Amino acid sequence: MLNSTFQQSSQSEFVKGLEFRYVWHKINQYEMIFQPFWYLIEPSVCTKKKYAKILVYIAITPDENGLLIRNLIRNTWAIEAKNNEIEIVFSIGIGNGRELNQMNNTDAIFEENMQFHDILLANFVDRWENLLLKWWSNNYYHSSQCSHISLMASIDSDAILFGKNFKKLLDTKSNTFDGYLGCTILSKQPIIRDNFNRYYVNKWQWPGDILPVYCSGTMIIGNVQACKKISNVIPELGIHYITGFRIFDVLTGPIAQAAGLQLRNIPGIQPWLPVIDICQSHIIVIHSVKMDEFNAFFYYRLINLIISINKS
């Protein structure tokens, strides 16, 4: 859904003037609210309060490659997901000034959403180093604007989700996600101190030789209450501190702990290839899959599902 405030002006010109800002807004003489993000585009599943068992937020870029991946997902695993009461949203930040001038991507994203109604566009610059902002934005938006859907998940765009298996997991009564985040838990990971390395963490951010226990960013599942707790605790930890980390995954553990949440391992998440048999009934998501392999994964599994149905 395109917010009506922006319909009368050029979207790209407006976006060029935006920057991520976290501020307290005075709503009356006595109260103030903290609003860390503005949303230029919102998905209809939230604005129209549509039913879903879970809403999956896919982290994806605003460039031309991101458009290709979005269409690929819509035409492959998103079909099975929707048939199993799972809705998807593409979570995007704004491009930088150079990208906006060269490619006019933002106008294209507005037009794309008018057709598919499945994009969430927030006012932070979309780059790898800002994945923490994207995760925070997803949690903040879900708890404040989409809380009628009790569960949400954040996943990478190079992951394939198996809707039937995921629904089966969610239908299991023990999987309430009450008081915990579901993910692949990583522990005893060594800290990289090389400043030129993409995964560098300096000693002031985290001392010692071992990283804290944290969730792999492949897939993180939580309920509305967890989303709200995460959104509220991040400013308390220090926004400049947390955004100083180059990899957001590492912070998921400390943020969860500060929010009073536990981490729980979900065996069906496969963060790394190879996977021996993608048709195993417990697998809910596989990462990381190259774009040119999406169709092969999807149709191989679809054919095997049809064969198993015919046999029964």
C-alpha positions in Angstrom: 0.0 0.0 0.0 1.3 3.4 -0.9 0.9 5.9 1.9 -1.4 8.7 0.8 0.9 11.4 2.2 3.4 10.6 -0.5 1.1 10.2 -3.5 1.1 13.8 -4.5 4.9 14.2 -4.8 7.8 12.5 -6.6 8.7 9.5 -4.5 12.4 9.5 -5.4 12.8 13.2 -4.6 11.1 12.6 -1.2 13.3 9.6 -0.4 16.5 11.4 -1.3 15.8 13.8 1.6 15.2 11.0 4.1 17.7 9.6 6.6 17.3 7.2 9.5 16.5 9.1 12.6 15.4 7.9 16.0 13.4 10.5 17.9 10.9 11.0 20.7 7.7 12.5 19.4 5.5 14.5 21.8 2.0 13.3 21.4 0.5 15.6 24.1 1.5 17.7 27.0 2.3 14.7 29.1 3.3 11.8 26.8 6.0 11.1 24.3 6.4 8.1 22.0 9.6 6.7 20.5 9.3 6.2 16.7 12.6 4.9 15.2 11.4 4.4 11.6 9.1 5.9 9.0 7.5 3.5 6.5 7.0 4.8 3.0 5.4 1.6 1.7 3.4 -0.9 3.8 2.1 -4.4 2.8 -1.6 -4.9 2.5 -1.5 -8.0 4.7 -0.9 -5.5 7.6 -2.8 -2.4 6.4 -5.9 -4.5 5.7 -5.5 -6.8 8.7 -5.5 -10.0 6.7 -5.3 -13.3 8.4 -2.1 -15.4 8.4 -0.6 -18.0 10.6 2.8 -16.2 10.4 4.2 -13.3 8.5 7.7 -13.9 7.0 9.9 -10.8 6.5 12.4 -11.3 3.7 15.5 -9.1 3.9 16.2 -8.0 0.4 18.0 -5.1 -1.4 16.2 -2.2 -3.4 18.4 -2.6 -6.5 17.6 -4.4 -9.8 19.0 -7.7 -8.5 16.6 -7.5 -5.6 13.7 -7.1 -8.0 14.7 -10.3 -9.8 14.9 -12.2 -6.6 11.5 -10.9 -5.4 9.8 -12.1 -8.6 11.6 -15.4 -8.3 10.4 -15.9 -4.8 6.8 -14.9 -5.7 6.8 -17.5 -8.5 8.4 -20.4 -6.5 8.3 -21.1 -2.7 6.0 -18.2 -1.9 3.2 -20.1 -3.7 3.5 -23.1 -1.3 3.8 -20.7 1.6 0.6 -18.9 0.8 -1.2 -22.2 0.4 -0.3 -23.0 3.9 -1.5 -19.7 5.5 2.0 -18.2 5.5 2.3 -14.6 4.1 5.5 -13.0 3.0 6.8 -9.4 3.0 9.9 -8.0 1.3 11.7 -5.8 3.8 13.6 -3.0 2.0 15.5 0.2 3.0 16.1 3.1 0.8 19.0 3.2 -1.7 21.8 5.7 -1.4 21.8 8.9 -3.4 23.9 7.5 -6.3 21.6 4.5 -6.7 18.5 6.7 -6.7 19.9 9.0 -9.4 21.3 6.2 -11.6 18.4 3.7 -11.5 15.4 5.5 -10.1 14.8 2.3 -8.1 12.4 3.8 -5.6 9.8 4.9 -8.2 10.0 1.3 -9.5 9.5 -0.1 -6.0 6.4 2.0 -5.5 5.0 0.8 -8.8 5.9 -2.8 -8.0 4.0 -2.6 -4.7 0.9 -1.2 -6.4 0.8 -4.6 -8.2 1.9 -7.1 -5.5 1.2 -5.2 -2.2 3.9 -7.1 -0.4 6.7 -4.6 0.3 7.8 -2.8 3.5 10.0 0.2 2.7 11.6 1.9 5.7 13.7 5.0 5.9 17.2 3.6 6.5 19.9 3.2 3.9 19.8 -0.4 2.7 23.3 -1.9 3.0 24.9 -5.0 4.5 26.1 -3.1 7.5 22.6 -2.0 8.3 21.0 -5.4 8.6 20.6 -4.8 12.4 18.4 -1.8 11.5 16.4 -4.0 9.1 15.8 -6.6 11.8 14.9 -3.9 14.3 12.6 -2.3 11.7 10.8 -5.6 11.1 10.3 -6.2 14.8 9.1 -2.6 15.4 6.7 -2.7 12.5 5.2 -6.0 13.3 4.6 -5.2 17.0 3.2 -1.7 16.2 1.3 -2.1 12.9 0.8 -5.9 12.2 0.2 -7.3 15.7 -3.0 -9.1 14.5 -0.7 -11.8 13.2 0.7 -13.5 16.3 3.9 -14.8 14.8 6.7 -13.3 12.6 9.9 -14.6 11.1 12.9 -12.8 9.5 14.8 -14.7 6.8 17.5 -14.1 4.2 16.6 -13.6 0.6 18.8 -16.5 -0.5 16.8 -19.0 1.6 14.0 -21.3 0.4 11.1 -21.9 2.8 9.0 -25.0 2.6 5.5 -23.9 3.5 3.9 -27.3 4.2 6.7 -28.3 6.7 6.7 -24.9 8.3 2.9 -25.0 8.9 3.3 -28.4 10.5 5.9 -27.0 12.9 3.7 -24.0 13.8 0.7 -26.3 14.3 2.6 -28.2 17.0 1.2 -27.0 20.3 4.6 -26.9 22.0 5.9 -24.3 19.5 4.3 -21.3 21.1 7.4 -19.0 20.8 6.3 -17.6 24.1 9.3 -16.0 25.8 11.9 -17.2 23.3 13.2 -16.8 19.8 13.4 -19.8 17.5 16.5 -20.1 15.3 19.7 -22.0 14.7 21.8 -21.2 17.8 25.5 -20.5 17.4 27.9 -20.7 20.3 31.7 -20.6 21.1 32.4 -18.7 17.8 35.8 -17.0 17.8 36.0 -13.2 17.6 37.7 -11.8 14.5 39.9 -8.8 15.3 41.1 -8.1 11.8 39.8 -4.6 11.0 39.8 -5.4 7.2 37.6 -8.5 7.7 33.9 -8.2 7.1 33.1 -9.8 10.4 35.4 -7.7 12.5 34.4 -6.9 16.1 36.6 -4.6 18.2 37.5 -5.3 21.8 35.4 -2.3 23.0 32.3 -3.8 21.4 32.8 -7.3 22.9 35.9 -8.2 25.0 37.5 -11.7 25.2 38.0 -14.3 22.5 34.6 -15.8 22.1 31.4 -14.2 20.8 28.2 -14.4 22.8 25.6 -17.1 22.0 23.4 -15.8 19.2 21.0 -16.7 16.4 22.1 -17.4 12.9 20.4 -14.7 10.7 19.1 -17.4 8.3 15.8 -17.4 10.1 14.6 -16.0 13.4 11.1 -16.6 14.7 9.2 -14.8 17.4 5.8 -13.7 18.5 4.3 -10.2 18.8 5.4 -9.8 22.5 9.0 -10.7 21.6 9.0 -8.2 18.8 7.8 -5.5 21.1 10.4 -6.4 23.8 13.2 -6.3 21.2 12.1 -3.0 19.7 12.0 -1.4 23.2 15.3 -2.8 24.5 17.5 -1.8 21.5 17.4 2.0 22.4 18.2 1.1 26.0 21.3 -0.8 25.0 22.5 2.2 23.0 21.7 2.7 19.3 25.2 3.9 18.3 26.7 0.9 20.1 24.6 -1.8 18.4 24.8 -0.2 15.0 28.6 -0.2 15.3 28.6 -4.0 14.8 29.2 -5.1 11.2 27.3 -8.3 11.6 23.8 -8.1 13.1 23.6 -11.9 13.9 26.1 -11.6 16.8 23.8 -9.1 18.6 20.7 -11.2 18.5 21.7 -13.1 21.6 22.6 -10.1 23.8 19.5 -8.2 22.6 17.3 -11.2 23.4 18.9 -11.6 26.8 18.4 -7.9 27.6 14.8 -8.2 26.5 14.2 -11.2 28.8 14.0 -13.7 26.0 15.6 -17.1 25.6 17.0 -18.7 22.4 15.6 -22.1 21.3 17.1 -24.2 18.6 14.8 -25.1 15.7 16.2 -28.3 14.0 14.4 -27.7 10.7 16.5 -24.6 9.8 19.4 -25.6 7.6 21.8 -22.6 7.5 24.4 -24.2 5.3 24.6 -26.5 2.3 24.8 -29.3 1.4 21.5 -30.8 2.5 21.4 -34.6 1.8 17.7 -34.8 1.1 15.6 -31.6 0.7 12.4 -33.6 0.8 12.7 -34.5 4.5 9.6 -33.6 6.3 11.3 -31.7 9.2 13.1 -29.2 7.0 11.5 -25.8 7.0 14.2 -23.6 5.4 17.4 -24.1 3.4 20.2 -21.5 3.1 22.1 -20.3 1.1 20.7 -21.1 -2.4 21.9 -19.3 -5.5 19.4 -17.5 -7.6 19.8 -19.7 -10.6 19.1 -22.8 -8.4 15.8 -21.6 -7.0 13.6 -23.1 -9.7 15.5 -26.4 -9.5 15.0 -26.7 -5.7 11.3 -25.7 -6.0 10.3 -28.0 -8.8 12.3 -31.0 -7.6 10.5 -30.8 -4.3 7.2 -30.2 -5.9 7.5 -33.2 -8.2 8.4 -35.4 -5.2 5.4 -34.1 -3.3 3.1 -35.0 -6.2 4.7 -38.5 -6.4 4.2 -39.1 -2.7 0.5 -38.0 -2.9 -0.1 -40.3 -5.9 1.4 -43.2 -4.1 -0.8 -42.7 -1.0 
